[in-house]
Amino acid sequence: MDALAARGHALCVLTTKPDPTMKTAHTDFAYPVRRVLYGASRKMRFFDRLTTYRLTHGIGVGLVFLREIHNNMRDLAQVEREINAFKPDLIYLGHIMPLCQELLPFLARQDLPIIADEGGASLTCAFHGGGLWRRFLAEFPEHNFFQRLIKRSFARAVGFFSHGRMQEERHWPVIHAFFNSELNAHNAQEAGVPLA
């Protein structure tokens, strides 16, 4: 990134909010670095703790699910705002593991080339993962009319409140990936990750 900025390329970096538990020094860059996205928390919060007790497990799972949906909606709205404001020629992805699980399906609907700097299993996890939203769509039972109604209504509500950024149908973008090793490239191909 620094080399691209030094050559005169305009850059804008979006990343996760700083983790206050990490004692990292502030670094100034020659380009804007916007720490505005929600990442995976390194510690258990109140809702997460509720899932560990039998009595409150169901409530905790529901609250964690709603928190993730809410954070995904906010992150995708932020990414869309940045894309519209910055108008990039391409999107460069690096270390996407802690980011919103709906990021790549959202980017698949953007008309921009995507380059991924893959140092491990981020693309594989993103391709086979999908977070709690995808699990809900795949696993919520539809044995009777009432269950189908709940699932359909909730899916429509998520689509509406996310302004179409989170959809039921999962698209995968065309990604040009640079792998840091032949093994990582082989593992991604073996896992079925579609690459350009």
C-alpha positions as CSV (number, residue, x, y, z in Angstrom):
1,M,0.0,0.0,0.0
2,D,2.8,2.4,0.9
3,A,4.5,1.7,-2.4
4,L,1.3,2.4,-4.4
5,A,0.8,5.7,-2.5
6,A,4.4,6.7,-3.1
7,R,3.8,6.1,-6.9
8,G,0.9,8.6,-6.8
9,H,-2.1,6.2,-6.6
10,A,-5.0,7.4,-4.6
11,L,-5.9,4.9,-1.8
12,C,-8.6,4.6,0.8
13,V,-8.3,1.8,3.4
14,L,-11.3,0.4,5.3
15,T,-10.5,-1.8,8.2
16,T,-12.0,-2.9,11.6
17,K,-12.4,-0.6,14.6
18,P,-9.4,-0.6,16.9
19,D,-9.4,-3.2,19.6
20,P,-8.9,-1.4,22.9
21,T,-7.4,-4.6,24.5
22,M,-4.5,-4.5,22.0
23,K,-1.7,-2.1,23.0
24,T,-0.8,-0.9,19.5
25,A,0.8,2.4,18.7
26,H,-1.0,4.8,16.4
27,T,0.5,4.9,12.9
28,D,0.2,7.7,10.4
29,F,-0.2,6.8,6.7
30,A,0.1,8.8,3.5
31,Y,-3.5,7.8,2.7
32,P,-6.7,7.6,4.7
33,V,-7.2,4.6,6.9
34,R,-10.8,4.4,8.1
35,R,-11.2,2.1,11.1
36,V,-14.9,1.9,11.0
37,L,-15.9,-1.7,10.4
38,Y,-17.0,-4.2,13.1
39,G,-14.7,-7.1,13.4
40,A,-14.9,-10.4,15.3
41,S,-14.5,-9.6,19.0
42,R,-11.5,-11.1,20.7
43,K,-13.4,-11.5,24.0
44,M,-16.8,-12.7,25.0
45,R,-19.3,-9.9,25.6
46,F,-22.5,-10.1,27.6
47,F,-24.6,-11.6,24.8
48,D,-21.9,-14.2,24.1
49,R,-21.8,-15.2,27.8
50,L,-25.6,-15.8,27.7
51,T,-25.0,-18.6,25.2
52,T,-22.8,-20.5,27.7
53,Y,-25.6,-21.1,30.3
54,R,-28.3,-23.6,29.7
55,L,-31.1,-21.3,31.0
56,T,-30.2,-18.4,28.8
57,H,-28.7,-20.2,25.8
58,G,-31.6,-19.6,23.4
59,I,-31.9,-15.9,24.3
60,G,-28.1,-15.5,23.9
61,V,-28.1,-17.2,20.5
62,G,-30.9,-15.0,19.3
63,L,-29.2,-11.8,20.6
64,V,-25.8,-12.8,19.1
65,F,-27.6,-13.5,15.8
66,L,-29.3,-10.1,15.8
67,R,-26.1,-8.3,16.7
68,E,-24.3,-9.9,13.8
69,I,-27.1,-9.0,11.4
70,H,-27.0,-5.4,12.6
71,N,-23.2,-5.2,12.4
72,N,-23.3,-6.7,8.9
73,M,-25.9,-4.1,7.8
74,R,-23.8,-1.2,9.2
75,D,-20.6,-2.5,7.7
76,L,-22.1,-3.0,4.2
77,A,-23.7,0.4,4.3
78,Q,-20.3,1.9,5.3
79,V,-18.5,0.0,2.5
80,E,-21.1,1.2,0.0
81,R,-20.8,4.8,1.1
82,E,-17.0,4.6,0.8
83,I,-17.2,3.1,-2.7
84,N,-19.7,5.8,-3.8
85,A,-17.6,8.6,-2.4
86,F,-14.1,7.3,-3.4
87,K,-15.1,5.8,-6.7
88,P,-12.2,3.2,-6.8
89,D,-10.9,1.6,-10.0
90,L,-10.6,-1.7,-8.1
91,I,-11.0,-3.2,-4.7
92,Y,-8.0,-4.8,-3.0
93,L,-8.7,-7.3,-0.2
94,G,-6.2,-8.3,2.4
95,H,-6.9,-10.4,5.5
96,I,-10.7,-10.5,5.3
97,M,-11.2,-13.1,8.0
98,P,-12.4,-10.7,10.7
99,L,-14.6,-8.8,8.4
100,C,-18.4,-9.1,7.7
101,Q,-19.3,-12.5,6.3
102,E,-21.6,-10.8,3.7
103,L,-18.8,-8.6,2.3
104,L,-17.9,-10.8,-0.7
105,P,-21.5,-11.5,-1.7
106,F,-22.1,-7.7,-1.6
107,L,-18.9,-7.0,-3.6
108,A,-20.0,-9.5,-6.2
109,R,-22.9,-7.1,-7.1
110,Q,-20.5,-4.2,-7.6
111,D,-19.1,-3.5,-11.0
112,L,-15.4,-3.4,-9.8
113,P,-12.5,-5.8,-10.2
114,I,-11.4,-7.4,-7.0
115,I,-7.8,-8.3,-6.1
116,A,-7.2,-10.5,-3.0
117,D,-3.8,-10.7,-1.3
118,E,-4.3,-14.2,0.3
119,G,-1.9,-15.2,3.0
120,G,-3.8,-18.1,4.4
121,A,-7.4,-19.4,4.4
122,S,-9.4,-16.2,4.4
123,L,-11.0,-16.8,1.0
124,T,-11.7,-20.4,1.8
125,C,-13.4,-19.5,5.1
126,A,-15.4,-16.7,3.4
127,F,-16.5,-19.1,0.6
128,H,-17.6,-21.9,2.9
129,G,-18.6,-19.7,5.9
130,G,-21.2,-17.1,5.6
131,G,-21.9,-16.3,9.2
132,L,-25.1,-16.6,11.2
133,W,-27.2,-15.1,8.4
134,R,-26.3,-17.9,6.0
135,R,-26.8,-20.5,8.8
136,F,-30.3,-19.1,9.5
137,L,-31.2,-19.3,5.8
138,A,-29.8,-22.9,5.5
139,E,-30.9,-24.4,8.8
140,F,-34.0,-22.7,10.1
141,P,-36.7,-25.3,9.9
142,E,-39.6,-25.0,7.5
143,H,-41.8,-27.9,8.6
144,N,-45.0,-26.0,8.8
145,F,-46.7,-22.9,7.6
146,F,-45.8,-20.9,10.8
147,Q,-42.1,-21.7,10.5
148,R,-42.0,-20.8,6.8
149,L,-43.8,-17.6,7.6
150,I,-41.3,-16.6,10.2
151,K,-38.3,-17.4,8.0
152,R,-39.8,-15.6,4.9
153,S,-40.8,-12.6,7.0
154,F,-37.4,-12.3,8.7
155,A,-35.5,-12.7,5.4
156,R,-37.7,-10.0,3.8
157,A,-37.1,-7.7,6.8
158,V,-33.3,-8.2,6.6
159,G,-33.4,-7.5,2.8
160,F,-35.5,-4.4,3.4
161,F,-33.6,-2.9,6.3
162,S,-30.2,-3.6,4.6
163,H,-31.5,-1.8,1.5
164,G,-30.9,-5.0,-0.5
165,R,-27.3,-5.3,0.6
166,M,-28.0,-8.6,2.3
167,Q,-29.8,-11.0,0.0
168,E,-30.9,-14.6,0.3
169,E,-29.2,-15.6,-2.9
170,R,-25.5,-15.7,-2.3
171,H,-23.3,-14.5,-5.2
172,W,-19.5,-14.9,-5.3
173,P,-17.3,-12.3,-7.0
174,V,-14.7,-12.9,-9.6
175,I,-11.5,-12.6,-7.6
176,H,-7.9,-12.3,-8.8
177,A,-5.9,-13.7,-6.0
178,F,-2.2,-13.5,-5.1
179,F,-1.2,-16.3,-2.8
180,N,1.8,-16.2,-0.5
181,S,2.6,-19.8,-1.2
182,E,1.8,-22.6,-3.7
183,L,0.2,-24.6,-0.8
184,N,-2.3,-21.8,0.0
185,A,-3.3,-21.6,-3.7
186,H,-3.6,-25.4,-3.9
187,N,-5.7,-25.5,-0.7
188,A,-8.1,-22.8,-2.0
189,Q,-8.5,-24.6,-5.3
190,E,-9.1,-27.9,-3.5
191,A,-11.7,-26.2,-1.3
192,G,-13.6,-25.1,-4.5
193,V,-13.0,-21.4,-4.1
194,P,-13.8,-19.9,-7.5
195,L,-10.9,-17.7,-8.7
196,A,-10.3,-15.8,-11.9
